[in-house]
Amino acid sequence: MNKKINLGVLISGSGNTLQNFIDQIKTEKLNAHIEVVISSKPDVAGLDRAKRYNIPTAVIPYVNYKDVDSFSNALSTELDKYAIDLITLAGFIHLYKIPEKYQGKVMNIHPGLIPAFCGRQYYGHKVHKAAIDYGVKISGCTVHFADNTYDTGPIIIQRAVPVFFEDTPDTLAARVFGEECMAYPEAIRLFAAGRLRIEGRKVKILNS
């Protein structure tokens, strides 16, 4: 098993991805410790999930900051209080301007196959509705290193699912989330094992 990795988790809502991390850790499928959960919104279910497991939490409301830079600085200040190896964006809908010390140490998961249906306007069910409306036959999820724009960082893992004619955003979301629950922990395990190397736009997965 890889060495234990310390995670900082950024959320904006229900915390379904956070719950997946917690479940994976409890069943020893993911050798990790969640140092802190930071939410960009108060009173969201994800904070309740964290508190249920005695995980430290913080709320840094996006609406309280005049711009992305000041918001990002506040996030970094809070993250700096903890010994974090990897920052995971887990349903976090805002841009985080990544400081030098965290470059290459921030991951995001997107509920679509980047570069399709991604960018600032595409998150959550909006991605699934767009995929269905366009008539695509395949969707999925993408885990990537985050950079300082939306959904453009180097791709680590993609997993695909079929899109059926009768799908709704809810049914497609459930199918994609099943793949997310496998893809994100796998990306974290690869990072913890030192098996990810960024080469320009590509991520090379090194042999163990």
Backbone as a chain_set.jsonl record, in Angstrom:
{"seq": "MNKKINLGVLISGSGNTLQNFIDQIKTEKLNAHIEVVISSKPDVAGLDRAKRYNIPTAVIPYVNYKDVDSFSNALSTELDKYAIDLITLAGFIHLYKIPEKYQGKVMNIHPGLIPAFCGRQYYGHKVHKAAIDYGVKISGCTVHFADNTYDTGPIIIQRAVPVFFEDTPDTLAARVFGEECMAYPEAIRLFAAGRLRIEGRKVKILNS", "coords": {"N": [[0.844, -1.188, 0.0], [0.442, 2.27, -0.754], [2.144, 5.112, 0.72], [0.504, 7.01, 3.281], [-1.53, 9.686, 2.256], [-2.076, 13.135, 2.67], [-5.0, 14.965, 2.406], [-6.536, 17.959, 1.226], [-9.783, 19.081, 0.887], [-11.913, 20.695, -1.311], [-15.113, 22.029, -1.51], [-18.478, 22.77, -2.733], [-21.051, 22.102, -2.283], [-23.177, 19.329, -1.984], [-21.367, 17.324, -1.258], [-20.967, 14.735, -2.233], [-18.791, 13.551, -3.561], [-16.834, 13.914, -1.633], [-17.924, 12.175, 0.299], [-17.507, 9.771, -1.008], [-14.693, 9.667, -0.912], [-14.376, 9.431, 1.876], [-15.643, 6.967, 2.347], [-14.003, 5.274, 0.837], [-11.624, 5.518, 2.236], [-12.375, 4.502, 4.748], [-12.834, 1.834, 4.112], [-10.354, 1.056, 3.514], [-9.432, 1.217, 0.923], [-8.334, 3.441, -0.027], [-5.486, 4.993, 0.935], [-5.415, 7.419, 2.81], [-5.686, 10.625, 4.469], [-8.012, 12.976, 5.438], [-7.361, 16.201, 5.813], [-8.667, 18.695, 5.99], [-11.839, 20.123, 5.184], [-12.997, 22.476, 3.013], [-15.47, 24.793, 2.333], [-17.07, 26.718, -0.203], [-19.463, 27.766, 0.226], [-21.835, 28.454, 2.815], [-23.622, 26.286, 5.097], [-24.038, 23.882, 3.624], [-24.622, 20.484, 2.582], [-22.303, 19.0, 2.405], [-20.577, 19.984, 4.371], [-21.839, 19.084, 6.669], [-21.473, 16.352, 6.337], [-18.689, 16.145, 6.638], [-18.359, 17.015, 9.303], [-19.67, 15.005, 10.627], [-17.853, 12.994, 10.588], [-15.858, 14.008, 12.087], [-14.044, 15.662, 10.779], [-11.987, 18.444, 10.262], [-13.386, 21.615, 9.38], [-13.951, 24.467, 7.238], [-15.369, 27.561, 6.244], [-15.34, 29.536, 3.466], [-16.776, 31.962, 2.077], [-17.512, 32.514, -1.257], [-18.882, 34.738, -2.193], [-18.139, 36.774, -0.548], [-15.863, 37.968, -1.424], [-14.018, 40.212, -3.52], [-12.874, 39.513, -5.912], [-11.437, 36.827, -7.926], [-8.755, 36.484, -7.254], [-8.446, 37.47, -4.588], [-10.186, 35.774, -3.263], [-8.959, 33.302, -3.785], [-6.543, 33.669, -2.448], [-7.446, 33.686, 0.174], [-8.344, 31.047, 0.402], [-5.896, 29.688, 0.097], [-4.512, 30.582, 2.347], [-5.974, 29.362, 4.385], [-5.615, 26.654, 3.712], [-2.895, 26.457, 4.111], [-2.631, 26.094, 6.81], [-2.572, 23.48, 7.329], [-1.023, 20.22, 6.921], [-0.779, 19.466, 3.927], [-0.754, 17.271, 1.202], [-2.009, 16.972, -1.239], [-4.45, 18.778, -2.982], [-7.854, 18.448, -3.449], [-10.414, 19.112, -5.655], [-13.761, 18.927, -5.216], [-16.61, 18.847, -6.447], [-16.419, 21.542, -6.452], [-17.15, 24.704, -7.451], [-15.902, 27.02, -8.217], [-13.224, 29.094, -9.503], [-9.911, 28.42, -8.582], [-7.095, 30.13, -8.053], [-3.992, 28.967, -8.352], [-1.314, 28.927, -6.128], [2.32, 29.044, -6.321], [3.453, 27.075, -4.608], [1.598, 25.048, -4.578], [1.395, 24.164, -7.149], [0.813, 21.638, -9.527], [-0.237, 20.051, -7.591], [-2.918, 19.999, -7.276], [-6.015, 18.621, -7.904], [-8.857, 18.013, -10.015], [-12.196, 16.867, -10.643], [-14.285, 16.282, -13.38], [-17.602, 15.992, -14.572], [-17.77, 14.912, -17.221], [-16.453, 14.163, -20.505], [-13.711, 15.72, -21.009], [-12.315, 17.383, -23.822], [-15.056, 18.02, -24.188], [-18.108, 19.704, -23.439], [-17.266, 21.38, -21.231], [-15.746, 23.852, -19.06], [-16.364, 27.159, -17.734], [-19.194, 27.49, -17.647], [-20.214, 24.98, -17.464], [-21.138, 22.646, -15.234], [-21.955, 20.126, -12.799], [-25.309, 18.998, -13.163], [-25.712, 20.458, -15.453], [-23.796, 19.718, -17.279], [-24.551, 17.097, -17.929], [-27.103, 17.503, -19.008], [-26.435, 18.999, -21.265], [-24.939, 17.134, -22.713], [-26.871, 15.176, -23.277], [-28.767, 16.712, -24.717], [-27.254, 17.342, -26.957], [-26.989, 14.942, -28.122], [-25.004, 13.004, -27.841], [-23.351, 9.805, -27.799], [-21.69, 8.737, -25.974], [-20.542, 9.497, -22.739], [-18.977, 10.551, -19.691], [-16.381, 10.736, -17.207], [-13.741, 12.924, -16.117], [-10.624, 13.085, -14.624], [-8.321, 15.482, -13.716], [-5.267, 17.402, -13.503], [-5.53, 20.52, -11.945], [-5.416, 23.813, -13.314], [-4.959, 27.341, -13.817], [-7.281, 28.062, -15.125], [-10.626, 27.132, -16.186], [-11.147, 23.715, -16.22], [-9.018, 22.922, -17.916], [-6.602, 21.735, -17.376], [-3.884, 19.257, -17.421], [-4.845, 15.972, -18.337], [-5.531, 13.166, -16.319], [-6.987, 10.725, -15.817], [-9.626, 9.212, -17.646], [-12.942, 8.0, -17.767], [-15.466, 6.203, -19.407], [-19.005, 6.158, -20.183], [-22.034, 4.755, -21.57], [-24.496, 6.718, -23.315], [-27.902, 6.771, -23.256], [-30.868, 6.819, -25.326], [-33.184, 7.394, -23.891], [-32.265, 8.646, -21.626], [-32.159, 10.864, -18.8], [-30.946, 13.926, -17.261], [-30.608, 13.154, -14.575], [-30.463, 10.293, -14.615], [-28.235, 9.884, -16.233], [-26.316, 11.248, -14.756], [-26.139, 9.618, -12.472], [-25.028, 7.299, -13.547], [-22.573, 8.221, -14.504], [-21.463, 9.122, -12.114], [-20.93, 6.765, -10.787], [-18.64, 5.928, -12.135], [-16.961, 8.05, -11.517], [-16.519, 7.556, -8.842], [-14.678, 5.563, -8.897], [-12.614, 6.534, -10.517], [-11.491, 8.94, -9.376], [-10.365, 8.216, -6.779], [-8.447, 6.406, -7.789], [-6.751, 8.095, -9.26], [-5.733, 9.613, -7.155], [-4.367, 7.628, -5.729], [-2.365, 6.994, -7.607], [-0.989, 9.422, -7.662], [-0.078, 9.52, -5.012], [1.686, 7.418, -5.07], [3.706, 8.426, -6.544], [3.566, 8.205, -9.292], [2.733, 9.827, -11.341], [3.539, 11.972, -13.942], [3.813, 15.127, -15.206], [3.932, 16.195, -18.476], [4.067, 18.711, -20.372], [1.035, 19.104, -22.005], [0.254, 16.616, -21.375], [-0.167, 13.781, -19.164], [1.958, 11.452, -17.913], [1.667, 8.133, -16.922], [3.543, 6.416, -14.775], [5.309, 3.298, -14.58], [4.832, 1.003, -11.893]], "CA": [[0.0, 0.0, 0.0], [1.184, 3.523, -0.81], [2.173, 5.889, 1.956], [-0.713, 7.788, 3.494], [-1.469, 11.015, 1.668], [-2.948, 14.094, 3.34], [-5.829, 15.671, 1.435], [-7.418, 19.083, 1.472], [-10.921, 18.894, -0.014], [-12.698, 21.909, -1.529], [-16.472, 21.688, -1.933], [-19.448, 23.865, -2.835], [-22.419, 21.6, -2.188], [-23.647, 18.144, -1.263], [-20.267, 16.527, -0.726], [-21.026, 13.328, -2.654], [-17.427, 13.094, -3.829], [-16.225, 13.817, -0.305], [-18.394, 10.938, 0.919], [-16.789, 8.681, -1.667], [-13.355, 9.62, -0.304], [-14.513, 8.913, 3.243], [-15.955, 5.538, 2.255], [-12.811, 4.585, 0.34], [-10.655, 5.505, 3.337], [-12.876, 3.6, 5.788], [-12.695, 0.447, 3.652], [-8.917, 0.881, 3.264], [-9.126, 1.215, -0.506], [-7.57, 4.667, -0.249], [-4.645, 5.253, 2.099], [-5.397, 8.883, 2.86], [-6.269, 11.314, 5.619], [-8.561, 14.275, 5.04], [-6.913, 17.2, 6.788], [-9.659, 19.757, 6.125], [-12.822, 20.339, 4.123], [-13.293, 23.908, 2.9], [-16.621, 25.041, 1.47], [-17.244, 28.086, -0.703], [-20.819, 28.17, 0.603], [-22.213, 27.976, 4.147], [-24.853, 25.493, 5.249], [-24.217, 22.858, 2.593], [-24.613, 19.13, 3.142], [-20.932, 18.506, 2.478], [-20.023, 20.349, 5.678], [-22.422, 18.158, 7.645], [-20.798, 15.059, 6.167], [-17.357, 16.242, 7.237], [-18.482, 17.11, 10.755], [-20.106, 13.69, 11.107], [-16.65, 12.162, 10.721], [-14.889, 14.789, 12.86], [-13.048, 16.26, 9.892], [-12.002, 19.901, 10.383], [-14.046, 22.32, 8.281], [-13.88, 25.925, 7.175], [-16.232, 28.159, 5.222], [-14.801, 30.75, 2.863], [-17.826, 32.263, 1.104], [-17.05, 33.164, -2.484], [-19.57, 36.023, -2.369], [-17.538, 37.78, 0.331], [-14.595, 38.446, -1.986], [-14.243, 41.092, -4.671], [-12.384, 38.901, -7.148], [-10.894, 35.471, -7.805], [-7.448, 36.526, -6.592], [-8.594, 37.596, -3.134], [-10.806, 34.521, -2.82], [-7.933, 32.255, -3.836], [-5.594, 33.933, -1.366], [-8.077, 33.24, 1.42], [-8.291, 29.587, 0.386], [-4.513, 29.257, 0.321], [-4.184, 30.866, 3.746], [-6.594, 28.306, 5.193], [-4.945, 25.387, 3.395], [-1.54, 26.494, 4.669], [-2.675, 25.722, 8.225], [-2.554, 22.017, 7.415], [0.052, 19.529, 6.193], [-1.521, 18.911, 2.797], [0.028, 16.773, 0.07], [-2.791, 17.1, -2.467], [-5.734, 19.471, -2.871], [-8.828, 17.846, -4.357], [-11.64, 19.871, -5.89], [-14.803, 17.897, -5.161], [-17.839, 19.612, -6.602], [-16.057, 22.933, -6.162], [-17.586, 25.326, -8.705], [-15.216, 28.291, -8.45], [-11.827, 29.024, -9.918], [-8.888, 28.591, -7.552], [-5.804, 30.52, -8.613], [-3.09, 28.097, -7.599], [0.002, 29.521, -5.88], [3.463, 28.241, -6.757], [3.715, 25.921, -3.737], [0.628, 23.987, -4.836], [1.371, 23.796, -8.562], [0.948, 20.197, -9.704], [-0.748, 19.369, -6.401], [-4.357, 20.25, -7.215], [-6.775, 17.808, -8.851], [-10.287, 18.256, -10.168], [-12.947, 15.89, -11.427], [-15.342, 16.894, -14.185], [-18.546, 14.926, -14.934], [-17.863, 14.805, -18.67], [-15.191, 13.812, -21.154], [-13.016, 16.912, -21.487], [-12.734, 18.784, -23.854], [-16.476, 18.242, -24.474], [-19.003, 20.178, -22.385], [-16.49, 21.798, -20.068], [-15.558, 25.29, -18.961], [-17.006, 27.83, -16.605], [-20.652, 27.367, -17.604], [-20.596, 23.571, -17.399], [-20.866, 21.927, -13.983], [-23.096, 19.368, -12.297], [-26.297, 18.5, -14.118], [-25.628, 21.2, -16.716], [-22.97, 18.906, -18.182], [-25.329, 15.946, -18.384], [-28.166, 18.004, -19.884], [-25.813, 19.384, -22.535], [-24.569, 15.906, -23.424], [-28.109, 14.561, -23.776], [-29.347, 17.59, -25.737], [-26.425, 17.283, -28.163], [-27.18, 13.633, -28.719], [-23.801, 12.166, -27.822], [-23.572, 8.403, -27.457], [-20.767, 8.404, -24.887], [-20.104, 10.555, -21.831], [-18.089, 9.956, -18.701], [-15.767, 11.663, -16.259], [-12.331, 13.24, -16.332], [-9.809, 13.593, -13.515], [-7.191, 16.211, -14.3], [-4.607, 18.407, -12.678], [-6.114, 21.84, -12.145], [-4.55, 24.961, -13.565], [-5.606, 28.594, -13.438], [-8.52, 28.286, -15.865], [-11.601, 26.076, -15.931], [-11.173, 22.414, -16.909], [-8.034, 22.861, -19.005], [-5.347, 21.14, -16.929], [-3.525, 17.959, -17.993], [-5.766, 14.885, -17.992], [-4.937, 11.998, -15.654], [-7.821, 9.541, -16.061], [-10.986, 9.37, -18.154], [-13.74, 6.773, -17.802], [-16.614, 6.456, -20.275], [-20.269, 5.434, -20.018], [-22.947, 4.99, -22.69], [-25.634, 7.625, -23.138], [-29.05, 6.135, -23.89], [-31.848, 7.754, -25.887], [-34.179, 7.763, -22.884], [-31.606, 9.215, -20.449], [-32.383, 12.201, -18.258], [-29.745, 14.336, -16.525], [-30.478, 12.372, -13.341], [-30.007, 8.924, -14.87], [-26.864, 9.944, -16.735], [-25.466, 11.649, -13.63], [-25.917, 8.455, -11.608], [-24.116, 6.381, -14.239], [-21.248, 8.853, -14.521], [-20.922, 9.192, -10.754], [-20.358, 5.459, -10.49], [-17.276, 5.923, -12.666], [-16.2, 9.026, -10.736], [-16.158, 6.938, -7.562], [-13.489, 4.739, -9.137], [-11.544, 7.288, -11.181], [-10.819, 9.923, -8.518], [-9.443, 7.534, -5.866], [-7.325, 5.839, -8.529], [-5.824, 9.19, -9.546], [-5.068, 9.952, -5.893], [-3.401, 6.557, -5.449], [-1.237, 7.166, -8.528], [-0.237, 10.588, -7.184], [0.592, 9.138, -3.764], [2.764, 6.486, -5.407], [4.7, 9.12, -7.356], [3.519, 7.621, -10.628], [2.209, 10.782, -12.312], [4.508, 12.973, -14.382], [3.236, 16.061, -16.171], [4.807, 16.541, -19.594], [3.266, 19.608, -21.201], [-0.398, 18.894, -21.842], [-0.001, 15.209, -21.097], [0.28, 13.173, -17.911], [2.472, 10.098, -18.097], [1.516, 7.253, -15.769], [4.77, 5.629, -14.709], [5.185, 1.934, -14.079], [5.048, 0.907, -10.442]], "C": [[0.881, 1.241, 0.0], [1.197, 4.203, 0.554], [0.907, 6.727, 2.058], [-0.519, 9.198, 2.968], [-2.48, 11.908, 2.372], [-3.67, 14.95, 2.306], [-6.463, 16.921, 2.029], [-8.531, 18.984, 0.451], [-11.718, 20.19, -0.092], [-14.046, 21.529, -2.115], [-17.314, 22.956, -2.094], [-20.871, 23.392, -2.582], [-22.574, 20.343, -1.368], [-22.537, 17.295, -0.663], [-20.327, 15.061, -1.101], [-19.631, 12.761, -2.927], [-16.636, 12.976, -2.535], [-16.637, 12.518, 0.374], [-17.722, 9.723, 0.295], [-15.382, 8.542, -1.1], [-13.421, 8.977, 1.079], [-14.75, 7.404, 3.222], [-14.738, 4.733, 1.802], [-11.741, 4.475, 1.43], [-11.082, 4.499, 4.407], [-12.705, 2.133, 5.402], [-11.261, 0.122, 3.242], [-8.579, 0.689, 1.787], [-8.298, 2.437, -0.894], [-6.808, 4.985, 1.022], [-4.43, 6.761, 2.211], [-5.996, 9.371, 4.169], [-6.762, 12.669, 5.138], [-8.241, 15.279, 6.134], [-7.987, 18.251, 7.048], [-10.596, 19.732, 4.93], [-13.187, 21.818, 4.137], [-14.434, 24.09, 1.907], [-16.684, 26.503, 1.049], [-18.64, 28.615, -0.4], [-21.103, 27.666, 2.012], [-23.414, 27.038, 4.06], [-25.099, 24.516, 4.107], [-24.044, 21.477, 3.224], [-23.202, 18.568, 3.279], [-20.262, 18.834, 3.804], [-20.553, 19.424, 6.765], [-21.756, 16.787, 7.557], [-19.435, 15.078, 6.862], [-17.435, 16.236, 8.762], [-18.889, 15.771, 11.367], [-18.913, 12.768, 11.351], [-15.508, 12.912, 11.413], [-13.729, 15.302, 12.009], [-13.112, 17.776, 10.054], [-12.628, 20.556, 9.149], [-13.784, 23.818, 8.368], [-14.818, 26.385, 6.071], [-15.593, 29.458, 4.759], [-15.77, 31.146, 1.751], [-17.29, 33.055, -0.094], [-17.632, 34.57, -2.612], [-18.958, 37.128, -1.516], [-16.287, 38.423, -0.255], [-14.831, 39.18, -3.298], [-13.807, 40.467, -5.98], [-11.787, 37.526, -6.855], [-9.573, 35.468, -7.044], [-7.582, 36.59, -5.074], [-9.245, 36.35, -2.539], [-9.772, 33.401, -2.759], [-6.902, 32.434, -2.731], [-6.149, 33.461, -0.022], [-8.075, 31.715, 1.516], [-6.89, 29.09, 0.729], [-4.093, 29.475, 1.766], [-4.753, 29.788, 4.661], [-5.903, 26.965, 4.956], [-3.56, 25.307, 4.028], [-1.488, 26.111, 6.148], [-2.5, 24.215, 8.428], [-1.398, 21.444, 6.6], [-0.564, 18.773, 5.023], [-0.57, 18.505, 1.674], [-0.671, 17.026, -1.26], [-4.109, 17.792, -2.161], [-6.676, 18.864, -3.902], [-10.067, 18.737, -4.445], [-12.759, 18.851, -6.066], [-16.174, 18.564, -5.23], [-17.632, 21.07, -6.244], [-16.244, 23.723, -7.454], [-16.881, 26.638, -9.03], [-13.787, 28.061, -8.93], [-10.931, 29.247, -8.702], [-7.583, 28.906, -8.257], [-4.717, 29.874, -7.753], [-1.737, 28.768, -7.387], [1.118, 28.538, -6.239], [3.628, 26.97, -5.918], [2.761, 24.762, -3.983], [0.527, 23.608, -6.314], [1.627, 22.294, -8.712], [0.437, 19.384, -8.536], [-2.232, 19.639, -6.186], [-5.035, 19.426, -8.303], [-8.233, 18.231, -8.865], [-10.914, 17.07, -10.881], [-14.099, 16.604, -12.11], [-16.276, 15.784, -14.66], [-18.818, 14.843, -16.433], [-16.493, 14.455, -19.22], [-14.577, 15.068, -21.762], [-12.249, 16.552, -22.763], [-14.199, 19.032, -24.196], [-17.2, 18.752, -23.229], [-18.255, 20.527, -21.102], [-16.295, 23.308, -20.118], [-16.442, 25.871, -17.878], [-18.505, 27.567, -16.503], [-21.133, 25.933, -17.425], [-20.165, 22.945, -16.073], [-22.138, 21.192, -13.561], [-24.011, 18.874, -13.403], [-26.288, 19.268, -15.439], [-24.812, 20.423, -17.747], [-23.8, 17.775, -18.772], [-26.467, 16.374, -19.312], [-27.601, 18.359, -21.254], [-25.453, 18.155, -23.363], [-25.793, 15.241, -24.042], [-28.7, 15.392, -24.907], [-28.57, 17.527, -27.047], [-26.558, 15.94, -28.873], [-25.956, 12.747, -28.738], [-24.151, 10.747, -27.383], [-22.7, 7.944, -26.292], [-20.513, 9.654, -24.048], [-19.184, 9.895, -20.813], [-17.559, 10.986, -17.735], [-14.288, 11.81, -16.569], [-11.714, 13.714, -15.029], [-8.585, 14.251, -14.128], [-6.512, 17.069, -13.245], [-5.24, 19.754, -12.986], [-5.026, 22.845, -12.49], [-5.365, 26.217, -13.276], [-6.73, 29.018, -14.368], [-9.426, 27.078, -15.628], [-11.381, 24.862, -16.832], [-10.156, 22.271, -18.035], [-6.727, 22.182, -18.607], [-5.115, 19.759, -17.515], [-4.375, 16.813, -17.435], [-5.01, 13.685, -17.424], [-5.684, 10.721, -16.03], [-9.142, 9.979, -16.679], [-11.664, 8.005, -18.15], [-15.04, 7.084, -18.525], [-17.824, 5.613, -19.886], [-21.115, 5.669, -21.264], [-24.008, 6.016, -22.315], [-26.794, 7.031, -23.93], [-30.083, 7.172, -24.321], [-32.797, 8.271, -24.814], [-33.558, 8.409, -21.646], [-32.143, 10.597, -20.093], [-31.081, 12.637, -17.591], [-29.53, 13.53, -15.243], [-29.928, 10.975, -13.605], [-28.576, 8.908, -15.385], [-25.902, 10.312, -15.614], [-25.144, 10.459, -12.735], [-24.916, 7.493, -12.237], [-22.696, 6.933, -14.24], [-20.639, 8.854, -13.125], [-20.34, 7.85, -10.321], [-18.924, 5.339, -10.975], [-16.383, 6.909, -11.918], [-15.682, 8.395, -9.445], [-14.954, 6.015, -7.685], [-12.319, 5.575, -9.643], [-10.78, 8.206, -10.229], [-9.891, 9.24, -7.506], [-8.238, 6.93, -6.58], [-6.294, 6.915, -8.856], [-5.051, 9.592, -8.295], [-4.021, 8.896, -5.539], [-2.169, 6.68, -6.341], [-0.353, 8.33, -8.098], [0.57, 10.214, -5.949], [1.782, 8.228, -4.025], [3.857, 7.14, -6.241], [4.72, 8.658, -8.802], [2.949, 8.558, -11.693], [3.277, 11.81, -12.656], [3.871, 13.828, -15.466], [4.288, 16.402, -17.215], [4.0, 17.388, -20.57], [1.792, 19.409, -20.939], [-0.732, 17.468, -21.414], [0.478, 14.814, -19.7], [0.716, 11.75, -18.217], [2.285, 9.321, -16.806], [2.684, 6.28, -15.774], [4.487, 4.228, -14.192], [5.496, 1.896, -12.591], [6.379, 0.228, -10.15]], "O": [[1.924, 1.278, 0.654], [0.375, 3.911, 1.422], [0.315, 7.105, 1.047], [0.514, 9.828, 3.199], [-3.607, 11.49, 2.64], [-3.046, 15.574, 1.448], [-6.874, 16.933, 3.189], [-8.26, 18.818, -0.738], [-12.15, 20.723, 0.931], [-14.117, 20.794, -3.099], [-16.933, 24.044, -1.663], [-21.807, 24.189, -2.655], [-22.162, 20.284, -0.21], [-22.752, 16.616, 0.341], [-19.798, 14.218, -0.376], [-19.335, 11.623, -2.564], [-15.855, 12.04, -2.364], [-15.8, 11.832, 0.961], [-17.405, 8.758, 0.989], [-14.926, 7.43, -0.834], [-12.627, 8.096, 1.409], [-14.135, 6.659, 3.985], [-14.475, 3.647, 2.319], [-11.043, 3.466, 1.53], [-10.26, 3.735, 4.912], [-12.459, 1.286, 6.261], [-10.987, -0.946, 2.694], [-7.568, 0.076, 1.446], [-7.652, 2.466, -1.942], [-7.41, 5.219, 2.07], [-3.415, 7.301, 1.771], [-6.704, 8.648, 4.87], [-6.019, 13.42, 4.506], [-8.783, 15.213, 7.237], [-8.198, 18.656, 8.191], [-10.209, 19.371, 3.819], [-13.634, 22.345, 5.155], [-14.37, 23.603, 0.779], [-16.392, 27.406, 1.834], [-18.967, 29.758, -0.723], [-20.668, 26.573, 2.377], [-24.126, 27.015, 3.056], [-26.236, 24.34, 3.671], [-23.402, 21.329, 4.263], [-22.936, 17.757, 4.166], [-19.463, 18.044, 4.307], [-19.817, 19.028, 7.669], [-21.507, 16.142, 8.576], [-19.08, 14.144, 7.581], [-16.67, 15.539, 9.428], [-18.499, 15.447, 12.489], [-18.958, 11.882, 12.205], [-14.348, 12.509, 11.337], [-12.587, 15.366, 12.462], [-14.202, 18.345, 9.989], [-12.423, 20.106, 8.022], [-13.446, 24.354, 9.424], [-15.029, 25.679, 5.085], [-15.338, 30.361, 5.555], [-15.608, 30.718, 0.609], [-16.695, 34.122, 0.058], [-16.957, 35.486, -3.082], [-19.236, 38.305, -1.745], [-15.712, 39.326, 0.353], [-15.714, 38.827, -4.079], [-14.304, 40.838, -7.044], [-11.651, 37.119, -5.701], [-9.304, 34.547, -6.273], [-6.909, 35.85, -4.356], [-8.894, 35.925, -1.439], [-9.722, 32.644, -1.79], [-6.441, 31.455, -2.144], [-5.424, 32.912, 0.807], [-7.833, 31.157, 2.586], [-6.722, 28.185, 1.547], [-3.395, 28.642, 2.345], [-4.089, 29.353, 5.602], [-5.639, 26.226, 5.904], [-3.108, 24.235, 4.43], [-0.412, 25.833, 6.677], [-2.308, 23.743, 9.549], [-0.865, 22.101, 5.705], [-0.837, 17.577, 5.122], [0.294, 19.275, 1.254], [-0.022, 17.262, -2.28], [-4.801, 17.441, -1.205], [-6.341, 18.776, -5.083], [-10.684, 19.068, -3.432], [-12.705, 18.011, -6.964], [-16.811, 18.812, -4.207], [-18.553, 21.749, -5.789], [-15.574, 23.447, -8.449], [-17.223, 27.299, -10.011], [-13.226, 26.975, -8.777], [-11.167, 30.149, -7.899], [-7.028, 28.068, -8.968], [-4.555, 30.204, -6.578], [-1.077, 29.141, -8.357], [0.873, 27.347, -6.434], [3.913, 25.903, -6.463], [3.07, 23.62, -3.641], [-0.336, 22.815, -6.69], [2.544, 21.749, -8.098], [0.644, 18.172, -8.479], [-2.742, 19.527, -5.072], [-4.678, 19.518, -9.477], [-8.77, 18.731, -7.877], [-10.245, 16.357, -11.63], [-14.795, 17.42, -11.505], [-15.805, 14.739, -15.108], [-19.967, 14.719, -16.857], [-15.5, 14.451, -18.494], [-14.888, 15.433, -22.896], [-11.589, 15.513, -22.796], [-14.559, 20.176, -24.474], [-16.942, 18.298, -22.114], [-18.578, 20.025, -20.026], [-16.639, 23.956, -21.106], [-17.173, 25.153, -17.196], [-19.037, 27.434, -15.401], [-22.328, 25.697, -17.252], [-18.976, 22.741, -15.827], [-23.248, 21.586, -13.92], [-23.555, 18.395, -14.441], [-26.804, 18.774, -16.442], [-25.104, 20.468, -18.942], [-23.754, 17.526, -19.977], [-26.762, 15.688, -20.291], [-28.209, 18.057, -22.281], [-25.644, 18.144, -24.579], [-25.756, 14.797, -25.189], [-29.091, 14.848, -25.939], [-29.155, 17.645, -28.125], [-26.276, 15.819, -30.066], [-25.866, 11.833, -29.557], [-25.136, 10.53, -26.678], [-22.943, 6.894, -25.699], [-20.294, 10.739, -24.588], [-18.672, 8.801, -21.052], [-18.212, 11.996, -17.472], [-13.67, 10.947, -17.192], [-12.222, 14.642, -14.399], [-7.896, 13.655, -14.956], [-7.11, 17.415, -12.226], [-5.46, 20.093, -14.149], [-3.887, 22.748, -12.033], [-6.363, 26.153, -12.559], [-7.099, 30.192, -14.404], [-9.04, 26.123, -14.953], [-11.423, 24.973, -18.058], [-10.412, 21.565, -19.011], [-5.826, 22.068, -19.438], [-6.042, 19.148, -18.047], [-4.591, 16.707, -16.227], [-3.995, 13.25, -17.97], [-5.083, 9.756, -16.502], [-9.712, 10.997, -16.285], [-11.051, 6.99, -18.483], [-15.651, 8.123, -18.279], [-17.695, 4.517, -19.341], [-20.936, 6.676, -21.948], [-24.369, 6.159, -21.147], [-26.68, 6.814, -25.137], [-30.161, 8.261, -23.754], [-33.172, 9.444, -24.822], [-34.281, 8.695, -20.692], [-32.523, 11.384, -20.96], [-30.197, 11.808, -17.374], [-28.39, 13.254, -14.87], [-29.027, 10.52, -12.901], [-27.791, 8.032, -15.023], [-24.804, 9.762, -15.524], [-24.007, 10.305, -12.288], [-24.06, 6.938, -11.547], [-21.735, 6.2, -14.005], [-19.442, 8.615, -12.965], [-19.365, 7.807, -9.572], [-18.088, 4.724, -10.314], [-15.199, 6.647, -11.707], [-14.561, 8.662, -9.011], [-14.287, 5.719, -6.693], [-11.174, 5.355, -9.249], [-9.55, 8.249, -10.27], [-8.735, 9.642, -7.381], [-7.131, 6.938, -6.042], [-5.092, 6.674, -8.743], [-3.856, 9.878, -8.364], [-2.921, 9.23, -5.1], [-1.046, 6.49, -5.874], [0.874, 8.246, -8.159], [1.752, 10.544, -5.846], [2.77, 8.261, -3.291], [4.83, 6.483, -6.609], [5.757, 8.708, -9.464], [2.708, 8.135, -12.823], [3.851, 12.442, -11.77], [3.446, 13.325, -16.506], [5.391, 16.84, -16.886], [3.339, 16.869, -21.469], [1.334, 19.527, -19.803], [-1.888, 17.161, -21.124], [1.391, 15.419, -19.137], [-0.067, 10.944, -18.72], [2.683, 9.773, -15.732], [2.801, 5.432, -16.659], [3.528, 4.012, -13.452], [6.321, 2.663, -12.096], [6.741, 0.054, -8.986]]}, "num_chains": 1, "name": "protein.A"}
